[in-house]
Amino acid sequence: MMRDMIKFNRPGRNKTLGSRCLGVGERVETERNAA
Amino acid sequence: MSANSPAIDTSPCYSSDGTQIVFNSDRGGTQQLYIMPSGGGGERRVSYGDGRYATPVWSPRGDYIAFTKIMGGSFGVGIMRPDGSGERLLANGFLVEGPTWAPNGRVLAFFRQNPNSGGRAGGVSLSAIDITGRFERPLATPGDASDPAWSPLIPQ
C-alpha cells in the first residue's frame, strides 16, 4: 500500500493586497493515488 | 551553480536521475530555462519563447519539465521536453504558478489566485491538471493554499 500527499503554504492572515506573505507551512493530505 | 556569472540564476531542480539540473536565468536578457550537468559546466538554454519562464520542475520520469510562464500580464503553467521542444501551456490566468509533479509524472498540481471584485489579488487555491491539459480540478484545502509540493509515493 502506497500513498502520496501534497504539502502547501497557507497564505498569512496579514497579507497585503498584491503581495504574497506566506504563513507557516502546513502539510495536509489532499489527494490519494493508488500505487 | 554558476558562481562566475553576473546574471541571476535561481530555482534549481535536479533531474530524476540526478545527473542534470534545470534552472532559470536572465543571462540572455530575459528569464529563460537552462540545463546543466550536476557536476557543473556545459550550461545550455532550452526555452526560447516570449515572456519569462520560472519555477522549472523536472518530472519523475525525466520526460518533461514543468514551468511557470509569465507573458503579457498573465501567468500560465506548462510543460516542455528537456530539449525545449513540445512546449504546451496547460493552464493560465490572473496568477497561476508553482507546478509540482504527481508521483506518476502525468498530473501536475499548482496554485491559482483569482482577482477579487476590485481586480486585485483575491483568494488562493490549489488545482490539479493532467499533462494533456484536460481535467483541471480543485484540490480541497481547509482555507487558502499556495506553493504545493507533491510527495513521492510513501509506503504505508
N, CA and C atoms of all chains as a GROMACS GRO file, in nm:
protein
  573
    1MET      N    1   0.085  -0.119   0.000
    1MET     CA    2   0.000   0.000   0.000
    1MET      C    3   0.088   0.123   0.000
    2MET      N    4   0.063   0.211  -0.096
    2MET     CA    5   0.138   0.335  -0.106
    2MET      C    6   0.039   0.451  -0.110
    3ARG      N    7   0.083   0.564  -0.064
    3ARG     CA    8   0.001   0.684  -0.080
    3ARG      C    9   0.091   0.804  -0.101
    4ASP      N   10   0.030   0.912  -0.143
    4ASP     CA   11   0.107   1.034  -0.164
    4ASP      C   12   0.033   1.150  -0.099
    5MET      N   13   0.105   1.258  -0.074
    5MET     CA   14   0.048   1.374  -0.007
    5MET      C   15   0.096   1.501  -0.076
    6ILE      N   16   0.025   1.608  -0.053
    6ILE     CA   17   0.068   1.739  -0.102
    6ILE      C   18   0.079   1.833   0.017
    7LYS      N   19   0.194   1.894   0.032
    7LYS     CA   20   0.207   1.997   0.135
    7LYS      C   21   0.193   2.132   0.068
    8PHE      N   22   0.152   2.232   0.145
    8PHE     CA   23   0.131   2.363   0.086
    8PHE      C   24   0.146   2.469   0.193
    9ASN      N   25   0.156   2.592   0.150
    9ASN     CA   26   0.157   2.705   0.241
    9ASN      C   27   0.017   2.762   0.254
   10ARG      N   28  -0.014   2.808   0.372
   10ARG     CA   29  -0.138   2.881   0.392
   10ARG      C   30  -0.103   3.029   0.397
   11PRO      N   31  -0.150   3.106   0.299
   11PRO     CA   32  -0.114   3.249   0.299
   11PRO      C   33  -0.151   3.315   0.432
   12GLY      N   34  -0.065   3.402   0.480
   12GLY     CA   35  -0.085   3.464   0.610
   12GLY      C   36  -0.207   3.552   0.616
   13ARG      N   37  -0.265   3.562   0.733
   13ARG     CA   38  -0.384   3.645   0.750
   13ARG      C   39  -0.353   3.792   0.728
   14ASN      N   40  -0.228   3.830   0.749
   14ASN     CA   41  -0.194   3.972   0.739
   14ASN      C   42  -0.139   4.010   0.603
   15LYS      N   43  -0.162   3.925   0.504
   15LYS     CA   44  -0.106   3.959   0.374
   15LYS      C   45  -0.169   4.088   0.322
   16THR      N   46  -0.090   4.163   0.248
   16THR     CA   47  -0.142   4.285   0.188
   16THR      C   48  -0.182   4.255   0.045
   17LEU      N   49  -0.273   4.331  -0.007
   17LEU     CA   50  -0.318   4.308  -0.143
   17LEU      C   51  -0.200   4.317  -0.239
   18GLY      N   52  -0.197   4.227  -0.333
   18GLY     CA   53  -0.093   4.230  -0.434
   18GLY      C   54   0.038   4.169  -0.390
   19SER      N   55   0.045   4.118  -0.270
   19SER     CA   56   0.169   4.055  -0.227
   19SER      C   57   0.138   3.918  -0.169
   20ARG      N   58   0.237   3.835  -0.160
   20ARG     CA   59   0.220   3.703  -0.103
   20ARG      C   60   0.306   3.695   0.023
   21CYS      N   61   0.242   3.706   0.136
   21CYS     CA   62   0.311   3.693   0.264
   21CYS      C   63   0.267   3.560   0.322
   22LEU      N   64   0.353   3.464   0.316
   22LEU     CA   65   0.312   3.327   0.347
   22LEU      C   66   0.320   3.298   0.496
   23GLY      N   67   0.224   3.221   0.542
   23GLY     CA   68   0.225   3.178   0.680
   23GLY      C   69   0.310   3.053   0.697
   24VAL      N   70   0.294   2.991   0.807
   24VAL     CA   71   0.373   2.871   0.837
   24VAL      C   72   0.331   2.759   0.742
   25GLY      N   73   0.429   2.686   0.691
   25GLY     CA   74   0.400   2.575   0.602
   25GLY      C   75   0.317   2.469   0.670
   26GLU      N   76   0.226   2.414   0.596
   26GLU     CA   77   0.140   2.310   0.651
   26GLU      C   78   0.148   2.187   0.563
   27ARG      N   79   0.118   2.076   0.619
   27ARG     CA   80   0.115   1.952   0.542
   27ARG      C   81  -0.019   1.887   0.568
   28VAL      N   82  -0.100   1.885   0.468
   28VAL     CA   83  -0.233   1.828   0.481
   28VAL      C   84  -0.256   1.734   0.364
   29GLU      N   85  -0.305   1.619   0.394
   29GLU     CA   86  -0.333   1.524   0.287
   29GLU      C   87  -0.452   1.574   0.207
   30THR      N   88  -0.434   1.587   0.077
   30THR     CA   89  -0.543   1.638  -0.005
   30THR      C   90  -0.586   1.539  -0.111
   31GLU      N   91  -0.503   1.444  -0.144
   31GLU     CA   92  -0.540   1.353  -0.251
   31GLU      C   93  -0.460   1.224  -0.237
   32ARG      N   94  -0.523   1.115  -0.267
   32ARG     CA   95  -0.453   0.986  -0.263
   32ARG      C   96  -0.455   0.923  -0.401
   33ASN      N   97  -0.344   0.864  -0.436
   33ASN     CA   98  -0.337   0.789  -0.561
   33ASN      C   99  -0.300   0.646  -0.529
   34ALA      N  100  -0.364   0.553  -0.596
   34ALA     CA  101  -0.323   0.413  -0.581
   34ALA      C  102  -0.187   0.394  -0.647
   35ALA      N  103  -0.105   0.312  -0.588
   35ALA     CA  104   0.028   0.288  -0.643
   35ALA      C  105   0.015   0.210  -0.773
   36MET      N  106   2.616   2.727  -0.829
   36MET     CA  107   2.569   2.677  -0.959
   36MET      C  108   2.647   2.744  -1.072
   37SER      N  109   2.636   2.875  -1.078
   37SER     CA  110   2.706   2.948  -1.183
   37SER      C  111   2.770   3.070  -1.117
   38ALA      N  112   2.869   3.045  -1.033
   38ALA     CA  113   2.922   3.148  -0.945
   38ALA      C  114   2.990   3.262  -1.019
   39ASN      N  115   3.037   3.237  -1.141
   39ASN     CA  116   3.112   3.340  -1.211
   39ASN      C  117   3.026   3.427  -1.301
   40SER      N  118   2.896   3.406  -1.298
   40SER     CA  119   2.807   3.482  -1.386
   40SER      C  120   2.745   3.598  -1.310
   41PRO      N  121   2.738   3.718  -1.372
   41PRO     CA  122   2.668   3.830  -1.307
   41PRO      C  123   2.517   3.816  -1.318
   42ALA      N  124   2.469   3.721  -1.393
   42ALA     CA  125   2.325   3.703  -1.411
   42ALA      C  126   2.263   3.645  -1.284
   43ILE      N  127   2.131   3.656  -1.277
   43ILE     CA  128   2.057   3.598  -1.165
   43ILE      C  129   2.013   3.458  -1.206
   44ASP      N  130   2.064   3.356  -1.137
   44ASP     CA  131   2.030   3.217  -1.163
   44ASP      C  132   1.955   3.164  -1.042
   45THR      N  133   1.832   3.118  -1.062
   45THR     CA  134   1.751   3.074  -0.948
   45THR      C  135   1.673   2.946  -0.981
   46SER      N  136   1.601   2.897  -0.881
   46SER     CA  137   1.507   2.784  -0.895
   46SER      C  138   1.570   2.657  -0.951
   47PRO      N  139   1.682   2.610  -0.898
   47PRO     CA  140   1.741   2.486  -0.950
   47PRO      C  141   1.656   2.364  -0.913
   48CYS      N  142   1.652   2.266  -1.002
   48CYS     CA  143   1.580   2.142  -0.977
   48CYS      C  144   1.655   2.028  -1.046
   49TYR      N  145   1.685   1.922  -0.971
   49TYR     CA  146   1.754   1.805  -1.028
   49TYR      C  147   1.663   1.727  -1.122
   50SER      N  148   1.722   1.665  -1.222
   50SER     CA  149   1.652   1.563  -1.299
   50SER      C  150   1.632   1.442  -1.208
   51SER      N  151   1.538   1.356  -1.246
   51SER     CA  152   1.505   1.243  -1.158
   51SER      C  153   1.624   1.149  -1.138
   52ASP      N  154   1.714   1.141  -1.235
   52ASP     CA  155   1.832   1.054  -1.220
   52ASP      C  156   1.950   1.127  -1.157
   53GLY      N  157   1.930   1.254  -1.125
   53GLY     CA  158   2.034   1.329  -1.053
   53GLY      C  159   2.150   1.376  -1.137
   54THR      N  160   2.148   1.352  -1.268
   54THR     CA  161   2.264   1.387  -1.350
   54THR      C  162   2.261   1.530  -1.402
   55GLN      N  163   2.143   1.594  -1.400
   55GLN     CA  164   2.131   1.727  -1.459
   55GLN      C  165   2.051   1.819  -1.365
   56ILE      N  166   2.066   1.949  -1.389
   56ILE     CA  167   1.992   2.050  -1.313
   56ILE      C  168   1.927   2.146  -1.413
   57VAL      N  169   1.800   2.173  -1.394
   57VAL     CA  170   1.733   2.277  -1.472
   57VAL      C  171   1.718   2.398  -1.380
   58PHE      N  172   1.734   2.517  -1.434
   58PHE     CA  173   1.722   2.638  -1.354
   58PHE      C  174   1.679   2.752  -1.446
   59ASN      N  175   1.644   2.866  -1.388
   59ASN     CA  176   1.616   2.980  -1.475
   59ASN      C  177   1.720   3.088  -1.454
   60SER      N  178   1.744   3.162  -1.560
   60SER     CA  179   1.849   3.263  -1.560
   60SER      C  180   1.810   3.376  -1.655
   61ASP      N  181   1.856   3.498  -1.620
   61ASP     CA  182   1.831   3.612  -1.709
   61ASP      C  183   1.957   3.647  -1.789
   62ARG      N  184   2.051   3.553  -1.796
   62ARG     CA  185   2.178   3.581  -1.863
   62ARG      C  186   2.162   3.619  -2.010
   63GLY      N  187   2.052   3.574  -2.072
   63GLY     CA  188   2.029   3.605  -2.214
   63GLY      C  189   1.948   3.731  -2.236
   64GLY      N  190   1.915   3.803  -2.127
   64GLY     CA  191   1.838   3.925  -2.138
   64GLY      C  192   1.696   3.911  -2.087
   65THR      N  193   1.640   3.792  -2.100
   65THR     CA  194   1.510   3.763  -2.040
   65THR      C  195   1.522   3.634  -1.960
   66GLN      N  196   1.430   3.615  -1.869
   66GLN     CA  197   1.437   3.498  -1.780
   66GLN      C  198   1.393   3.374  -1.858
   67GLN      N  199   1.487   3.282  -1.878
   67GLN     CA  200   1.463   3.161  -1.957
   67GLN      C  201   1.515   3.039  -1.882
   68LEU      N  202   1.483   2.922  -1.933
   68LEU     CA  203   1.525   2.796  -1.869
   68LEU      C  204   1.656   2.746  -1.929
   69TYR      N  205   1.741   2.694  -1.842
   69TYR     CA  206   1.870   2.639  -1.880
   69TYR      C  207   1.889   2.504  -1.811
   70ILE      N  208   1.971   2.421  -1.872
   70ILE     CA  209   2.005   2.290  -1.814
   70ILE      C  210   2.157   2.280  -1.808
   71MET      N  211   2.204   2.219  -1.701
   71MET     CA  212   2.348   2.197  -1.688
   71MET      C  213   2.372   2.062  -1.620
   72PRO      N  214   2.487   2.000  -1.643
   72PRO     CA  215   2.520   1.876  -1.571
   72PRO      C  216   2.533   1.905  -1.422
   73SER      N  217   2.498   1.808  -1.340
   73SER     CA  218   2.506   1.828  -1.194
   73SER      C  219   2.646   1.862  -1.149
   74GLY      N  220   2.746   1.815  -1.222
   74GLY     CA  221   2.884   1.840  -1.184
   74GLY      C  222   2.934   1.977  -1.224
   75GLY      N  223   2.852   2.054  -1.296
   75GLY     CA  224   2.891   2.187  -1.338
   75GLY      C  225   2.932   2.192  -1.484
   76GLY      N  226   2.933   2.317  -1.539
   76GLY     CA  227   2.973   2.338  -1.677
   76GLY      C  228   2.867   2.294  -1.776
   77GLY      N  229   2.891   2.327  -1.903
   77GLY     CA  230   2.804   2.279  -2.009
   77GLY      C  231   2.662   2.328  -2.003
   78GLU      N  232   2.641   2.453  -1.957
   78GLU     CA  233   2.505   2.505  -1.947
   78GLU      C  234   2.449   2.533  -2.086
   79ARG      N  235   2.325   2.497  -2.105
   79ARG     CA  236   2.261   2.524  -2.234
   79ARG      C  237   2.119   2.573  -2.214
   80ARG      N  238   2.081   2.667  -2.298
   80ARG     CA  239   1.947   2.723  -2.290
   80ARG      C  240   1.848   2.628  -2.358
   81VAL      N  241   1.732   2.608  -2.296
   81VAL     CA  242   1.633   2.518  -2.355
   81VAL      C  243   1.502   2.587  -2.390
   82SER      N  244   1.474   2.706  -2.334
   82SER     CA  245   1.349   2.775  -2.369
   82SER      C  246   1.383   2.900  -2.450
   83TYR      N  247   1.302   2.925  -2.552
   83TYR     CA  248   1.325   3.040  -2.640
   83TYR      C  249   1.198   3.119  -2.668
   84GLY      N  250   1.092   3.092  -2.591
   84GLY     CA  251   0.966   3.157  -2.616
   84GLY      C  252   0.961   3.300  -2.563
   85ASP      N  253   0.855   3.372  -2.599
   85ASP     CA  254   0.832   3.506  -2.546
   85ASP      C  255   0.798   3.496  -2.398
   86GLY      N  256   0.811   3.608  -2.327
   86GLY     CA  257   0.776   3.610  -2.187
   86GLY      C  258   0.890   3.559  -2.099
   87ARG      N  259   0.857   3.534  -1.973
   87ARG     CA  260   0.956   3.488  -1.875
   87ARG      C  261   0.917   3.350  -1.824
   88TYR      N  262   1.016   3.267  -1.801
   88TYR     CA  263   0.995   3.132  -1.750
   88TYR      C  264   1.047   3.123  -1.607
   89ALA      N  265   0.976   3.051  -1.522
   89ALA     CA  266   1.016   3.041  -1.381
   89ALA      C  267   0.979   2.904  -1.326
   90THR      N  268   1.026   2.875  -1.209
   90THR     CA  269   0.996   2.754  -1.130
   90THR      C  270   0.999   2.625  -1.212
   91PRO      N  271   1.108   2.597  -1.284
   91PRO     CA  272   1.112   2.471  -1.358
   91PRO      C  273   1.119   2.350  -1.263
   92VAL      N  274   1.045   2.246  -1.298
   92VAL     CA  275   1.043   2.124  -1.216
   92VAL      C  276   1.050   2.003  -1.309
   93TRP      N  277   1.151   1.920  -1.290
   93TRP     CA  278   1.170   1.803  -1.375
   93TRP      C  279   1.072   1.694  -1.334
   94SER      N  280   1.013   1.625  -1.432
   94SER     CA  281   0.915   1.522  -1.400
   94SER      C  282   0.983   1.398  -1.341
   95PRO      N  283   0.908   1.319  -1.264
   95PRO     CA  284   0.966   1.198  -1.204
   95PRO      C  285   1.019   1.100  -1.308
   96ARG      N  286   0.956   1.096  -1.425
   96ARG     CA  287   1.002   1.005  -1.530
   96ARG      C  288   1.115   1.065  -1.613
   97GLY      N  289   1.143   1.193  -1.594
   97GLY     CA  290   1.251   1.258  -1.667
   97GLY      C  291   1.214   1.303  -1.807
   98ASP      N  292   1.087   1.288  -1.843
   98ASP     CA  293   1.049   1.315  -1.981
   98ASP      C  294   0.995   1.455  -2.006
   99TYR      N  295   0.965   1.530  -1.900
   99TYR     CA  296   0.913   1.667  -1.915
   99TYR      C  297   0.973   1.759  -1.809
  100ILE      N  298   0.970   1.888  -1.841
  100ILE     CA  299   0.998   1.992  -1.742
  100ILE      C  300   0.874   2.080  -1.734
  101ALA      N  301   0.818   2.093  -1.615
  101ALA     CA  302   0.705   2.183  -1.594
  101ALA      C  303   0.759   2.320  -1.553
  102PHE      N  304   0.684   2.424  -1.583
  102PHE     CA  305   0.733   2.559  -1.554
  102PHE      C  306   0.616   2.654  -1.537
  103THR      N  307   0.644   2.771  -1.482
  103THR     CA  308   0.552   2.884  -1.481
  103THR      C  309   0.597   2.980  -1.590
  104LYS      N  310   0.502   3.033  -1.665
  104LYS     CA  311   0.537   3.129  -1.770
  104LYS      C  312   0.459   3.258  -1.748
  105ILE      N  313   0.529   3.369  -1.747
  105ILE     CA  314   0.467   3.500  -1.729
  105ILE      C  315   0.478   3.574  -1.862
  106MET      N  316   0.364   3.608  -1.920
  106MET     CA  317   0.367   3.672  -2.051
  106MET      C  318   0.243   3.759  -2.069
  107GLY      N  319   0.265   3.881  -2.111
  107GLY     CA  320   0.154   3.968  -2.141
  107GLY      C  321   0.063   3.997  -2.023
  108GLY      N  322   0.119   3.998  -1.904
  108GLY     CA  323   0.041   4.031  -1.786
  108GLY      C  324  -0.039   3.915  -1.728
  109SER      N  325  -0.023   3.797  -1.784
  109SER     CA  326  -0.091   3.682  -1.726
  109SER      C  327   0.009   3.570  -1.701
  110PHE      N  328  -0.036   3.474  -1.624
  110PHE     CA  329   0.050   3.363  -1.584
  110PHE      C  330  -0.002   3.233  -1.646
  111GLY      N  331   0.089   3.141  -1.668
  111GLY     CA  332   0.050   3.009  -1.714
  111GLY      C  333   0.140   2.903  -1.656
  112VAL      N  334   0.089   2.780  -1.654
  112VAL     CA  335   0.168   2.664  -1.616
  112VAL      C  336   0.176   2.574  -1.739
  113GLY      N  337   0.297   2.530  -1.772
  113GLY     CA  338   0.312   2.448  -1.891
  113GLY      C  339   0.419   2.342  -1.876
  114ILE      N  340   0.439   2.268  -1.983
  114ILE     CA  341   0.541   2.165  -1.986
  114ILE      C  342   0.617   2.173  -2.118
  115MET      N  343   0.738   2.123  -2.119
  115MET     CA  344   0.817   2.107  -2.240
  115MET      C  345   0.908   1.985  -2.222
  116ARG      N  346   0.958   1.934  -2.332
  116ARG     CA  347   1.059   1.828  -2.325
  116ARG      C  348   1.190   1.889  -2.276
  117PRO      N  349   1.277   1.808  -2.217
  117PRO     CA  350   1.404   1.862  -2.166
  117PRO      C  351   1.493   1.925  -2.274
  118ASP      N  352   1.465   1.895  -2.401
  118ASP     CA  353   1.542   1.961  -2.507
  118ASP      C  354   1.475   2.091  -2.553
  119GLY      N  355   1.367   2.130  -2.485
  119GLY     CA  356   1.299   2.255  -2.518
  119GLY      C  357   1.188   2.240  -2.620
  120SER      N  358   1.170   2.121  -2.676
  120SER     CA  359   1.066   2.102  -2.777
  120SER      C  360   0.931   2.076  -2.711
  121GLY      N  361   0.827   2.090  -2.791
  121GLY     CA  362   0.694   2.048  -2.748
  121GLY      C  363   0.634   2.132  -2.636
  122GLU      N  364   0.668   2.262  -2.628
  122GLU     CA  365   0.612   2.344  -2.520
  122GLU      C  366   0.461   2.354  -2.532
  123ARG      N  367   0.392   2.333  -2.421
  123ARG     CA  368   0.246   2.345  -2.416
  123ARG      C  369   0.205   2.411  -2.285
  124LEU      N  370   0.118   2.510  -2.294
  124LEU     CA  371   0.060   2.569  -2.172
  124LEU      C  372  -0.065   2.490  -2.136
  125LEU      N  373  -0.073   2.449  -2.009
  125LEU     CA  374  -0.185   2.366  -1.964
  125LEU      C  375  -0.293   2.448  -1.895
  126ALA      N  376  -0.253   2.556  -1.830
  126ALA     CA  377  -0.349   2.638  -1.755
  126ALA      C  378  -0.297   2.781  -1.754
  127ASN      N  379  -0.387   2.878  -1.751
  127ASN     CA  380  -0.342   3.016  -1.741
  127ASN      C  381  -0.446   3.097  -1.667
  128GLY      N  382  -0.407   3.221  -1.629
  128GLY     CA  383  -0.500   3.305  -1.555
  128GLY      C  384  -0.431   3.424  -1.492
  129PHE      N  385  -0.503   3.491  -1.404
  129PHE     CA  386  -0.456   3.612  -1.333
  129PHE      C  387  -0.325   3.583  -1.261
  130LEU      N  388  -0.323   3.474  -1.183
  130LEU     CA  389  -0.200   3.425  -1.123
  130LEU      C  390  -0.210   3.273  -1.117
  131VAL      N  391  -0.124   3.207  -1.191
  131VAL     CA  392  -0.121   3.061  -1.196
  131VAL      C  393   0.026   3.023  -1.192
  132GLU      N  394   0.069   2.955  -1.089
  132GLU     CA  395   0.212   2.926  -1.082
  132GLU      C  396   0.242   2.810  -0.988
  133GLY      N  397   0.369   2.775  -0.982
  133GLY     CA  398   0.417   2.678  -0.885
  133GLY      C  399   0.382   2.534  -0.914
  134PRO      N  400   0.408   2.482  -1.036
  134PRO     CA  401   0.372   2.342  -1.063
  134PRO      C  402   0.455   2.244  -0.982
  135THR      N  403   0.393   2.132  -0.946
  135THR     CA  404   0.462   2.022  -0.877
  135THR      C  405   0.407   1.892  -0.934
  136TRP      N  406   0.491   1.792  -0.950
  136TRP     CA  407   0.454   1.668  -1.018
  136TRP      C  408   0.395   1.565  -0.923
  137ALA      N  409   0.289   1.499  -0.968
  137ALA     CA  410   0.242   1.379  -0.901
  137ALA      C  411   0.346   1.269  -0.920
  138PRO      N  412   0.350   1.172  -0.830
  138PRO     CA  413   0.449   1.065  -0.843
  138PRO      C  414   0.442   0.990  -0.976
  139ASN      N  415   0.323   0.986  -1.037
  139ASN     CA  416   0.311   0.914  -1.164
  139ASN      C  417   0.359   0.995  -1.284
  140GLY      N  418   0.396   1.122  -1.263
  140GLY     CA  419   0.451   1.203  -1.371
  140GLY      C  420   0.352   1.237  -1.480
  141ARG      N  421   0.224   1.223  -1.453
  141ARG     CA  422   0.123   1.252  -1.554
  141ARG      C  423   0.021   1.355  -1.507
  142VAL      N  424   0.036   1.404  -1.385
  142VAL     CA  425  -0.055   1.504  -1.329
  142VAL      C  426   0.030   1.612  -1.260
  143LEU      N  427  -0.012   1.737  -1.273
  143LEU     CA  428   0.054   1.848  -1.204
  143LEU      C  429  -0.043   1.911  -1.106
  144ALA      N  430   0.008   1.955  -0.993
  144ALA     CA  431  -0.066   2.043  -0.904
  144ALA      C  432   0.000   2.181  -0.912
  145PHE      N  433  -0.078   2.285  -0.891
  145PHE     CA  434  -0.027   2.422  -0.893
  145PHE      C  435  -0.124   2.508  -0.814
  146PHE      N  436  -0.099   2.637  -0.804
  146PHE     CA  437  -0.196   2.721  -0.734
  146PHE      C  438  -0.244   2.836  -0.820
  147ARG      N  439  -0.367   2.874  -0.793
  147ARG     CA  440  -0.433   2.982  -0.863
  147ARG      C  441  -0.471   3.092  -0.765
  148GLN      N  442  -0.455   3.214  -0.809
  148GLN     CA  443  -0.510   3.327  -0.735
  148GLN      C  444  -0.594   3.407  -0.833
  149ASN      N  445  -0.722   3.417  -0.806
  149ASN     CA  446  -0.812   3.490  -0.894
  149ASN      C  447  -0.830   3.633  -0.844
  150PRO      N  448  -0.860   3.725  -0.933
  150PRO     CA  449  -0.883   3.862  -0.888
  150PRO      C  450  -1.014   3.874  -0.812
  151ASN      N  451  -1.019   3.964  -0.714
  151ASN     CA  452  -1.145   3.989  -0.645
  151ASN      C  453  -1.228   4.088  -0.727
  152SER      N  454  -1.338   4.132  -0.671
  152SER     CA  455  -1.429   4.218  -0.747
  152SER      C  456  -1.364   4.351  -0.784
  153GLY      N  457  -1.260   4.389  -0.710
  153GLY     CA  458  -1.190   4.513  -0.739
  153GLY      C  459  -1.073   4.497  -0.835
  154GLY      N  460  -1.055   4.374  -0.885
  154GLY     CA  461  -0.946   4.349  -0.978
  154GLY      C  462  -0.812   4.326  -0.912
  155ARG      N  463  -0.812   4.323  -0.777
  155ARG     CA  464  -0.688   4.296  -0.704
  155ARG      C  465  -0.681   4.149  -0.671
  156ALA      N  466  -0.568   4.108  -0.614
  156ALA     CA  467  -0.548   3.966  -0.584
  156ALA      C  468  -0.648   3.917  -0.480
  157GLY      N  469  -0.717   3.808  -0.511
  157GLY     CA  470  -0.816   3.752  -0.420
  157GLY      C  471  -0.769   3.622  -0.358
  158GLY      N  472  -0.860   3.528  -0.342
  158GLY     CA  473  -0.830   3.402  -0.276
  158GLY      C  474  -0.733   3.316  -0.355
  159VAL      N  475  -0.662   3.229  -0.283
  159VAL     CA  476  -0.562   3.142  -0.342
  159VAL      C  477  -0.602   2.997  -0.318
  160SER      N  478  -0.595   2.915  -0.422
  160SER     CA  479  -0.636   2.776  -0.408
  160SER      C  480  -0.550   2.685  -0.493
  161LEU      N  481  -0.555   2.556  -0.463
  161LEU     CA  482  -0.477   2.455  -0.536
  161LEU      C  483  -0.563   2.390  -0.643
  162SER      N  484  -0.499   2.353  -0.752
  162SER     CA  485  -0.565   2.278  -0.858
  162SER      C  486  -0.472   2.168  -0.905
  163ALA      N  487  -0.530   2.067  -0.970
  163ALA     CA  488  -0.452   1.963  -1.037
  163ALA      C  489  -0.500   1.955  -1.180
  164ILE      N  490  -0.410   1.917  -1.270
  164ILE     CA  491  -0.446   1.906  -1.411
  164ILE      C  492  -0.361   1.796  -1.475
  165ASP      N  493  -0.422   1.723  -1.567
  165ASP     CA  494  -0.347   1.621  -1.642
  165ASP      C  495  -0.252   1.690  -1.739
  166ILE      N  496  -0.144   1.624  -1.775
  166ILE     CA  497  -0.049   1.687  -1.867
  166ILE      C  498  -0.105   1.695  -2.008
  167THR      N  499  -0.221   1.635  -2.030
  167THR     CA  500  -0.290   1.656  -2.157
  167THR      C  501  -0.348   1.797  -2.164
  168GLY      N  502  -0.354   1.867  -2.048
  168GLY     CA  503  -0.418   1.997  -2.042
  168GLY      C  504  -0.567   1.986  -2.015
  169ARG      N  505  -0.614   1.867  -1.986
  169ARG     CA  506  -0.756   1.846  -1.961
  169ARG      C  507  -0.778   1.807  -1.815
  170PHE      N  508  -0.903   1.812  -1.775
  170PHE     CA  509  -0.946   1.765  -1.644
  170PHE      C  510  -0.885   1.845  -1.529
  171GLU      N  511  -0.882   1.977  -1.542
  171GLU     CA  512  -0.839   2.056  -1.426
  171GLU      C  513  -0.945   2.044  -1.317
  172ARG      N  514  -0.901   2.019  -1.195
  172ARG     CA  515  -0.995   2.006  -1.083
  172ARG      C  516  -0.934   2.071  -0.959
  173PRO      N  517  -1.018   2.128  -0.874
  173PRO     CA  518  -0.969   2.190  -0.750
  173PRO      C  519  -0.926   2.084  -0.650
  174LEU      N  520  -0.824   2.115  -0.570
  174LEU     CA  521  -0.784   2.029  -0.458
  174LEU      C  522  -0.835   2.097  -0.331
  175ALA      N  523  -0.919   2.028  -0.259
  175ALA     CA  524  -0.982   2.088  -0.141
  175ALA      C  525  -0.882   2.108  -0.028
  176THR      N  526  -0.879   2.228   0.028
  176THR     CA  527  -0.796   2.258   0.145
  176THR      C  528  -0.882   2.334   0.246
  177PRO      N  529  -0.841   2.335   0.373
  177PRO     CA  530  -0.923   2.399   0.476
  177PRO      C  531  -0.941   2.549   0.455
  178GLY      N  532  -0.848   2.612   0.387
  178GLY     CA  533  -0.856   2.756   0.361
  178GLY      C  534  -0.773   2.788   0.239
  179ASP      N  535  -0.729   2.912   0.227
  179ASP     CA  536  -0.641   2.946   0.115
  179ASP      C  537  -0.516   2.861   0.120
  180ALA      N  538  -0.462   2.830   0.003
  180ALA     CA  539  -0.342   2.745  -0.003
  180ALA      C  540  -0.259   2.785  -0.124
  181SER      N  541  -0.126   2.780  -0.110
  181SER     CA  542  -0.036   2.814  -0.220
  181SER      C  543   0.087   2.726  -0.213
  182ASP      N  544   0.170   2.734  -0.315
  182ASP     CA  545   0.301   2.668  -0.318
  182ASP      C  546   0.294   2.519  -0.287
  183PRO      N  547   0.215   2.442  -0.362
  183PRO     CA  548   0.205   2.299  -0.332
  183PRO      C  549   0.335   2.225  -0.363
  184ALA      N  550   0.361   2.119  -0.290
  184ALA     CA  551   0.474   2.029  -0.315
  184ALA      C  552   0.423   1.886  -0.298
  185TRP      N  553   0.423   1.811  -0.407
  185TRP     CA  554   0.367   1.676  -0.407
  185TRP      C  555   0.475   1.579  -0.362
  186SER      N  556   0.442   1.491  -0.271
  186SER     CA  557   0.539   1.394  -0.218
  186SER      C  558   0.564   1.282  -0.318
  187PRO      N  559   0.672   1.208  -0.301
  187PRO     CA  560   0.684   1.079  -0.370
  187PRO      C  561   0.584   0.982  -0.308
  188LEU      N  562   0.574   0.863  -0.364
  188LEU     CA  563   0.489   0.761  -0.303
  188LEU      C  564   0.548   0.721  -0.168
  189ILE      N  565   0.461   0.708  -0.070
  189ILE     CA  566   0.503   0.679   0.066
  189ILE      C  567   0.451   0.541   0.104
  190PRO      N  568   0.540   0.446   0.136
  190PRO     CA  569   0.492   0.314   0.179
  190PRO      C  570   0.411   0.326   0.308
  191GLN      N  571   0.301   0.251   0.316
  191GLN     CA  572   0.216   0.254   0.435
  191GLN      C  573   0.237   0.130   0.518
   0.00000   0.00000   0.00000
